[in-house]
Amino acid sequence: MIKQRALVVEALTAVGLVAAPFVLPGLGFTPTTINRILVWGMFGIGFDILFGFTGLLSFGQSAFFGTGGMVAAYLLTVASFPYVTAALALGAIATSIVGYVVGLIALRRTGIYFAMITVAIAEVFFFVEFNPLSDLTGGENGLPGVPPPAIFLGFTTIHFDSDALLYAFLAFWYFVGMVIALRIVRSPVGAVLRAIRDNPTRAAAVGHDVHGYKMTAFVVAAAYAGFAGGLLGLMQGFMPPDAFMFETSGQLVMQTAIGGAGTLVGPLVGAAVWLYLSDFLQTTLHLGAAWKLVLGVIFVLLVCFLRRGLIGGIEDLYRLLTRSRKKAEPGEDAPMAGAAMQNAQKAATAHLACPPAIAAMPARQRGTDRRTGPILQANRLTKRYGGITANCGIDFAVNHGELRHYRPERCRKNHLLQDADLRSAAQLGPNPVRGGRHYRHEDDRRLPARPHQELPDQPAVQPIDCAREPDHCGARRPARQVQA
Amino acid sequence: MVDALGIDVYKVFMLVFGIGAMATGFAGIVNAPVVSIAPDVGEAILVQTFVVVVIGGVGSFPGAILGGLIAGEIISITSMFNPGYAYVMLFVAMTLVLVLRPYGLLGTAGRE
């Protein structure tokens, strides 16, 4: 997670961007590679807001990357539009509109179906660009002759035509994009996005308009992708049609996974690793097309052993080092430390480890809702897994407008209340919940339809004693039957 | 939950993955005499297979056959009019199916 300390990440980003053109060529990066990394990093910021912070895995970002690039390139070449930055902005705006329309279709579903729809839509874009729109986009030739960016300063015009100047242009926009993304992520809206990623049901139950927030993240990601696509055209002086290919989306997802999702800089690091390996393995080691073999092995190793990516690994290491130092100090100074000392230490550590959290955006209340009293009540709930009784004799009632925390966060095994009651609380609750049609879970049938109605005393299916009836346990027994 | 019932989930997953790989390999063998074999033969069919399964319904064998039939017909019929739109129509169909019946034509409603 991004640290909340003010301006640290911004300052680090700025220092890194200034230092990169002096440090990286020494490590074997060519100037073109560095520029390309920045474009992919820009593309990745938006995707990270969508995937890393909102938890929506889209495999269709190539559609937006290509659309933004094509719009900007078309304006600058065929339409002879003179203002480069304005063309980039128009490309990003056009892509946001496209992203909104795509989001209307894709966001109706979640999880794997969302990913599938984005793939399908991206493929539609690819084939539309290739054939029906080939007069506008150049088909498989792309749009050549995109002019380098130029800025008129009043007395002179800067033409960003060399690699170094182009780097300055790209780095400036990457920095702006990073600052905006950090602002989004640290805002109350960002807190809601993370809530949706961690537990969408709960975010809906609390009253947030989950669909609206997802749409926001989707459109933001599309705008970033469109802007980055425009930068790609400027950088290469040519807008390639491969930007629309599925491979672009796949590369973006892999780069984000390598660098670390939910870190914003992760995609940039991932892009650096990817493009460096691509250069190094192909040019220096002469592996040719086999370089992806090496890349694949590295990717699998990273995903297996460094699940939060390179940036996540570095953060974990940093946290581990700082925490072990904190623990070691009081042990030497005061071996018989009192409770007060320990508490102070704990508070200090907690303060350092968890910087003050940002309150999530408050949910809006419907003015027309006048319900009072308990909206959900259950008595003597029992949950058994096979012969093991996990919970027994739980009574609870939820009043209108009341929030109840049933289970510790991060404990995903306990589905007793998460599945059933939050869903029904979301339906009966005080706040508008979009997408209520998702609550088609089978358990809902056994839930009270109205307040004050009690659940049946006995579980619908008697738990079977595994010791006595071994035949009924194991593979032959459908899992669903044991739900009490 | 299934894990709690005493089933080795990891082993089952491994077995299922292996069976899937075997079936795919067999499909490759059957396919080999029909098309010319090239290193990227798998990549070309990957997306089409995906579309077929999604249209027919994930988790339904008859659905896969129906999906294959529909996908083939869409490509052939559209190619009669304008070959450029064949894949556009295919993915439009897939998008429509996903929006209207996200679990596919013959699939059953499962978890989202």
Interface residues (C-beta under 8 A of the other chain):
Chain A: I105 R108 R109 T110 G111 Y113 M116 I117 V119 A120 I121 E123 V124 F127 V128 F130 N131 P132 F246 Y385 G386 I388 H415 H438 R440 C466 C473 G474 A475 R477 A479 V482
Chain B: M1 V2 A4 L5 G6 I7 V47 F50 V51 V54 G84 Y85 Y87 V88 F91 V92 M94 T95 L98 V99 P102 A109 E112
